[in-house]
Every structure is written in structure tokens, then in C-alpha cells.
Amino acid sequence: MDSKEIINKTIDFVKEKLKGDSSGHDWWHIYRVWNMSKKLHEKEGGNLFIVEMAALLHDVADWKFYENEEEGINVIKDWLDQFDLLESNQQKIIFIIRNISYKGAGVKDKMEYLEGKIVQDADRLDAIGAIGIARTFAFGGKFGNPIYDPEIEIKMHNSFEEYKNSKGTTINHFYEKLLLLKERMNTKSAMQIAEERHLYMENFLKQFYDEWESIK
């Protein structure tokens, strides 16, 4: 089976796994990350097959939807095991998926491979700007987070466990994650795209607070 066939099969697999999602982690999120990853690859290089497979599969193993992180990783391993992949390529794909997620303001990224940095950037670009704002409120609604409560403090989480178990507001999430992502892009190409999207979020927050205080 050639790489194109594997990718097409993986697309069908991911569509089925994420069917019905309303948290902002649906197929169309994957589609955007996949396309952005290919766009960044054109400028940054790396192994395109690894980039595409990691982009397509990255949320199938997302820790937010399993009892533990390894449960999701095992789903990915089982999927990849059916294909005759180079062991090194399979290991890279798994490593990228395992380390792609943001895990708190005080937690350093562990991404090593260029392909992983590309996919991580694409995923983070989809978390900021207009679509990022829409996804953030979709996620907050799905998991019962209030839109905003000025009495709930912003927290800069220093561990994954602290971040994972946090119950804050959607507006606080901008400060705890989204506004930090511009400075955590790996590639020059992504940094340039992030500038405009970051500014859009800042303008949104200004408008939000003005309306909250009935200034506008």
C-alpha cells in the first residue's frame, strides 16, 4: 500500500472516530490542521508523509477524551500497526502525537522533530484567531465552563496535572493558553501567521470587556 492510500484510509478512520464532536476537535479541525501542516511543510521541509499522518491522527489520541493518555496512544498504535511502515517513521508519528498538546503555561514543550514542530504549530494556529475563539467557546460549553466570572482568578499552571484538572472560565483560558501560543510557535512561517491571529484575539478581548462593563 502506498503512502497516498494509507493517508486516504486514515482520513476515513479519523472522520469516523471524531464523528459528532462538538468540542472544537471535530474532523474539520483536523482538516484545517492537515492543510496548514502541508502549507508549513512547503516552507520548512521535513518528511511530508510523517507530517500528514501526525496531523490527521493527532486528536484521535487526545488526553481530554480518554481515561488516561496511554489509552489514546494505543488506539493510534493499533491503527498504524496494520501498515508496512518503517519502524522509525511509526515511532516519529507516535512521538509527535504524544507530545503535541499544550500542557500548561509552566510546562515546557518536548517536541524534537521538525515534522512534529510543523504539526504542533498548525494545531496551535487553529487554536488562535477567529476560529480559535469559536473553538474555545465551543469547548467551554461542552465541558461546562462559565464564559466569564471576574471572581475566578487566572492560573498559570505549572504542571500537566494542574492544567488537566483546572476548572476555570473560557475567558481565563485566553490568558492561560491562547495568548501564550504566539511565543511558543516553533517555525518562522507559523510565527508570521500567528501575529495577525494574536492581534485579533486581543481586539476581541478588548471589545468583550467594554461590553461587559457596558462601555459600548
C-alpha positions as CSV (number, residue, x, y, z in Angstrom):
1,M,0.0,0.0,0.0
2,D,1.5,3.4,-1.0
3,S,1.5,6.5,1.2
4,K,-1.5,8.1,-0.6
5,E,-3.6,5.0,0.1
6,I,-2.6,5.0,3.7
7,I,-3.5,8.7,4.1
8,N,-6.9,8.2,2.4
9,K,-7.7,5.3,4.7
10,T,-6.5,7.4,7.7
11,I,-8.8,10.2,6.7
12,D,-11.8,7.8,6.7
13,F,-10.7,6.4,10.1
14,V,-10.4,9.9,11.6
15,K,-13.7,11.1,10.3
16,E,-15.4,8.1,11.9
17,K,-13.6,8.4,15.2
18,L,-14.4,12.1,15.6
19,K,-17.9,12.0,14.2
20,G,-20.4,14.1,16.2
21,D,-17.8,16.0,18.2
22,S,-19.0,19.4,19.3
23,S,-15.9,20.5,21.4
24,G,-13.9,22.0,18.5
25,H,-12.0,18.8,17.9
26,D,-14.0,17.5,15.0
27,W,-13.0,16.4,11.5
28,W,-12.9,20.0,10.3
29,H,-10.4,20.9,12.9
30,I,-8.3,18.0,11.7
31,Y,-8.8,19.1,8.1
32,R,-7.5,22.6,8.8
33,V,-4.5,21.4,10.8
34,W,-3.7,18.9,8.0
35,N,-3.9,21.7,5.3
36,M,-1.9,24.1,7.4
37,S,0.7,21.4,8.1
38,K,1.2,20.9,4.4
39,K,1.5,24.6,3.9
40,L,4.1,25.0,6.6
41,H,6.0,21.9,5.2
42,E,6.3,23.6,1.8
43,K,8.4,26.3,3.5
44,E,10.0,24.4,6.4
45,G,10.8,20.9,4.9
46,G,10.7,17.5,6.6
47,N,9.1,14.2,5.7
48,L,5.7,15.0,4.2
49,F,4.2,11.6,5.0
50,I,5.0,11.9,8.7
51,V,3.6,15.4,8.7
52,E,0.4,14.3,7.2
53,M,-0.2,11.2,9.3
54,A,0.6,13.0,12.5
55,A,-1.7,15.9,11.6
56,L,-4.5,13.6,10.7
57,L,-4.2,11.4,13.8
58,H,-3.2,13.9,16.5
59,D,-6.6,14.3,18.1
60,V,-7.6,10.7,18.0
61,A,-5.4,10.2,21.0
62,D,-6.2,13.5,22.7
63,W,-5.9,13.1,26.5
64,K,-9.1,15.1,27.0
65,F,-11.2,12.2,25.6
66,Y,-9.7,9.2,27.4
67,E,-9.3,8.0,31.0
68,N,-5.6,8.2,30.5
69,E,-3.1,9.3,27.9
70,E,-1.9,5.8,27.0
71,E,-5.4,4.6,26.1
72,G,-5.5,7.1,23.2
73,I,-1.9,6.3,22.1
74,N,-2.8,2.6,21.9
75,V,-5.6,3.4,19.5
76,I,-3.0,5.1,17.3
77,K,-0.6,2.2,17.6
78,D,-3.2,-0.3,16.6
79,W,-4.1,1.8,13.6
80,L,-0.5,2.2,12.4
81,D,0.4,-1.5,13.0
82,Q,-1.7,-2.6,10.1
83,F,0.5,-0.8,7.6
84,D,4.0,-1.7,6.5
85,L,5.7,1.4,7.8
86,L,9.3,2.0,8.5
87,E,9.7,1.5,12.3
88,S,11.4,4.9,12.5
89,N,8.5,6.6,10.8
90,Q,6.0,4.9,13.1
91,Q,8.0,5.9,16.2
92,K,8.2,9.5,15.0
93,I,4.4,9.7,14.4
94,I,3.7,8.3,17.9
95,F,6.2,10.7,19.5
96,I,4.7,13.7,17.7
97,I,1.2,12.7,18.8
98,R,2.3,12.1,22.4
99,N,4.0,15.4,22.7
100,I,1.8,17.8,20.6
101,S,-0.6,19.0,23.2
102,Y,-0.2,22.2,25.3
103,K,0.0,21.1,28.9
104,G,0.2,24.3,30.9
105,A,1.9,27.7,30.9
106,G,4.8,26.4,33.1
107,V,5.3,23.1,31.2
108,K,8.0,23.2,28.5
109,D,7.3,21.7,25.1
110,K,9.1,18.4,24.3
111,M,8.8,18.4,20.6
112,E,12.1,17.3,18.9
113,Y,11.4,16.6,15.2
114,L,10.9,19.2,12.5
115,E,7.8,17.3,11.4
116,G,6.4,17.5,14.9
117,K,7.2,21.2,15.2
118,I,5.3,21.8,12.0
119,V,2.2,19.9,13.1
120,Q,2.3,21.4,16.6
121,D,2.4,24.9,15.0
122,A,-0.5,24.1,12.7
123,D,-2.5,22.8,15.7
124,R,-1.7,25.9,17.7
125,L,-2.6,28.2,14.8
126,D,-6.1,26.6,14.8
127,A,-6.4,27.5,18.5
128,I,-5.9,31.2,17.9
129,G,-7.6,33.9,15.8
130,A,-11.3,33.9,14.8
131,I,-11.6,30.1,14.6
132,G,-9.6,29.7,17.8
133,I,-12.1,31.9,19.6
134,A,-15.0,29.9,18.2
135,R,-13.4,26.6,19.3
136,T,-12.6,27.9,22.7
137,F,-16.3,28.8,23.5
138,A,-17.4,25.5,21.9
139,F,-15.1,23.6,24.2
140,G,-16.0,25.6,27.3
141,G,-19.7,25.0,26.7
142,K,-19.1,21.3,26.1
143,F,-17.3,20.9,29.4
144,G,-19.5,23.2,31.5
145,N,-17.1,26.1,31.9
146,P,-18.6,29.5,32.5
147,I,-18.0,32.2,29.9
148,Y,-16.5,34.6,32.4
149,D,-16.5,35.2,36.1
150,P,-14.3,38.1,37.4
151,E,-14.1,36.4,40.7
152,I,-12.3,33.4,39.3
153,E,-8.6,34.1,39.0
154,I,-6.3,33.3,36.0
155,K,-3.9,30.5,36.8
156,M,-0.5,29.9,35.1
157,H,-0.4,26.1,35.6
158,N,3.0,24.7,36.4
159,S,2.2,21.0,35.8
160,F,0.2,18.9,33.4
161,E,-1.9,17.5,36.2
162,E,-2.8,21.0,37.4
163,Y,-3.7,22.1,33.9
164,K,-5.7,19.0,33.2
165,N,-7.8,19.3,36.4
166,S,-8.3,23.0,36.2
167,K,-11.9,24.3,36.1
168,G,-11.7,27.9,35.0
169,T,-13.6,30.2,32.7
170,T,-13.4,30.4,28.9
171,I,-12.1,34.0,29.1
172,N,-9.4,33.0,31.5
173,H,-8.4,30.3,29.0
174,F,-7.2,33.1,26.7
175,Y,-4.6,34.1,29.3
176,E,-3.8,30.6,30.5
177,K,-3.2,29.3,26.9
178,L,-4.3,31.1,23.8
179,L,-2.4,34.4,24.2
180,L,0.8,32.4,25.1
181,L,0.8,30.4,21.9
182,K,2.3,33.1,19.6
183,E,5.6,33.0,21.5
184,R,5.6,29.2,21.5
185,M,5.5,28.7,17.8
186,N,8.4,26.6,16.5
187,T,8.8,27.7,12.9
188,K,9.3,31.1,11.3
189,S,6.4,30.5,8.9
190,A,4.0,29.9,11.8
191,M,5.2,32.9,13.8
192,Q,4.3,35.2,10.9
193,I,0.8,33.8,10.7
194,A,0.3,33.9,14.4
195,E,0.9,37.6,14.6
196,E,-2.3,38.6,12.9
197,R,-4.4,35.9,14.7
198,H,-3.0,37.0,18.1
199,L,-3.9,40.6,17.4
200,Y,-7.4,39.5,16.5
201,M,-7.8,37.9,19.9
202,E,-6.5,40.9,21.7
203,N,-9.1,43.1,19.9
204,F,-11.8,40.6,20.7
205,L,-11.0,40.7,24.4
206,K,-11.0,44.5,24.5
207,Q,-14.5,44.5,22.9
208,F,-15.6,41.8,25.3
209,Y,-14.6,43.8,28.4
210,D,-16.0,47.0,27.0
211,E,-19.4,45.3,26.5
212,W,-19.2,43.6,29.9
213,E,-18.8,47.0,31.6
214,S,-21.4,48.5,29.3
215,I,-18.9,51.0,27.9
216,K,-20.1,50.1,24.4
